[in-house]
Amino acid sequence: MCATRDEGAAPMRRLGKLIRLRPEHREEYLRLHAEVWPEVLAMISACHLRNYSVFLEGELLFSYAEYVGEDYAADMARMAADPVTRRWWQLTDPCQEQTGGAVPGEWWTSMREVFHHD
């Protein structure tokens, strides 16, 4: 993760994460993400995540987001406690499989940023 700062603004952290897509759930996962629930999108925004994307290559999913809040852990706890987001994860989690680099307590594997250019 890297941080940048604008005058008077909270630092922006770029987040890259990785997880494996279970091949037998590929179509279901793509269908769900073709029509993400508005409440899920609203919670992502409310938790200060911007420019959020998920990319697919083969069986790997890569997510990118920019965090613009003040307390990442608190915002992620808020998202995890949201009933609609929890229902969404009940549908999407079975489609995914953790990679070997996943840390206990985290579903997606965090990636280290090694280069960035604006």
N, C-alpha and C positions, 0 to 999 in steps of 0.2 A: 504494500500500500504506500502511496505517496500522498503528500498533502501540498496544497497550494493555498495562498491566502490573498483575498482582495481586501482593500481598505474597509475595515469595519465589519467584514463578513466572517462567518465561521470557516475554519479550514475545510477544504474539499478533499475527501479521500477517494481515490479510485480503488475499486474492489474487483478483483478477478477471481472467479471460483470455478471449480470443475467437478463434474459428477458423470457417472456412466448412465446411459439410457438403456434400459433392458429392451433388447430387440423385439421381444414378444409384446411389448407395450408401446412400441414406437407410434403407431397410428393413433392410439388413444391419447398419448401425450401431445402429439401435434394437433389433434382435434381440440383438446382442452385449451391449448395456447392460441388457437385461431380465434377463440372467443373467451378471453379471460374475463371473469366476473368483474363488473364495475366496482364492487365493494373491495375486492382484492387489490385492484389498481389504486383505489382511493387510500387504502391502508399503506401501500407502498409509498405513495406520495406523503401521507401524513407522518410516516417514519423517516422522512428526509432523504429518501433515495430518489435520485434523478437519473435520466439518461440510462435507464435500466434495459438491458438487452440479454437475450439468451440465443446462443449460436449452436448449431449442430454440425458435427463432422463425424461421419461414421456412427459410432456408438458413444461418442463423447459430447456432453453438453458443456458449453463454456458460458458463464454469465459475467456480465460487466455492469457495474453500477457506480454512480458517484454519490457519496454520502456527504450531505451538506449540513448535518445537524451538529449538536454540541455533545451528545452522549449516545454513542453508537450502541453500547450494551443495553441501555434503557430502551432505546427505540426498537431494538431487535426483540427484547422481552415483551414490549407492548404488542409488536406484530405477532409473536408466538402465542400471546394470550387472547388474541382476537378470535371469536368463535367462527366467523366466516372464513378467515384465513386458515384456521385449523381444519375446517371441512374441506377446503381447497387442497390442503396438504394431504388429507386422507385419500384424495383421488390421485394426486401427482406422485406422492412418495413411493407407492408400489411400482411406478414406472421407472424408478431410478435405483441405482446401486452405487454405494459409496466406492470411492477409489481407495487405493492403499494408503494415500497420504492424509486421509480424513482424521481430524483430531477428535478425541472423545468430546461429546456434547455438540459437535457441529455436523450437519448433514453433508453439505458441500465442502470440498477441499479448497481452502484458501490458497491463492497463488501469490508469489512474491513478484512485484513489479521490478523488472530489470532495465526497462528503458521507457522513456516518454518524451515526446516532443510536441509542443504547442505550435 
